[in-house]
């Protein structure tokens, strides 16, 4: 739908303990979207990606570099050899 729908779902989650607790656990994208749908919010993968892009735009260059380094270390641990 839109970023505003995702923002509304996250606001809803803050007010509903069960949803909030579910969001504190690691979730796959599919599980996140299902949780939102169960709460009455129709979200898509594109909404989540747009929210991540919006969050990245608000980060400084140093924060983005640190995040990229963390991601690279995870890949090195994952890729054998």
N, C-alpha and C positions, 0 to 999 in steps of 0.2 A: 504494500500500500504506500506508505510514506514514512519518513523519519518521525513525523509527528505521532503516527500510530505507535511506533516503537517507543518513543518517549512516554506516551500515555500508558503503554503496557508496563514500563519500568516504574512509573509513578504508582500504578496499580499494585505492583509487586511490593513496593515499600509499605503499603497499607494492609497487605494480606500476608500473614506470617508463613503460611504453607508455601505460597509461591516464592516468597523471599528466601525461605530455607532451600527450596529447590534450586534457586539461582546461585546459591552459595556453593553448590557442588559442581564439579566439572560436567559439562553437558556437550553432547554433539550438537551440531547445528540443527539436525532434524529434531532432536529432543527439545531444544529451545523453542523451535517453531511450534511444536506440538503443545508445549506448555502454554505458549501465548494463545494458541487456538482454543485450548481448553478454558482459558480465562476470557474468551470472547474477542480476541484480537487477531485479525487476519494479517499476518506478516509474511514476508518472503525473504529468500536468501539475499536478494538485492537490497532489501531494507537493512539487513545486518551489515552487509559490505559497505553501504553508504554511511552507516553510523561509524564503522571503523575508520573510513576515510575522513569523516568529519573530526573524529578524535585525533587522528594523525595530523590534521591541519592545525590543530591547537597546540601540538607539541613543538618544543624547540628542536633545533638541529641536533643538539647534544643528546636529547632524549631519544630522538629517532635513531641516531647512531648506536646508542646503547641497546636499544631494542633489536636492531639489526644484528648486533654482535651476539646478543643472547640467542636469537634465532639461529645464527650460524653455528654456535656451540652445540645447540640441540641437534642440528643436522649432522655435525661431525660425529656425535655420539651415536646417531642412528645409522649412518652409512658405514657399512663394514669396510675395513681396509684402510 
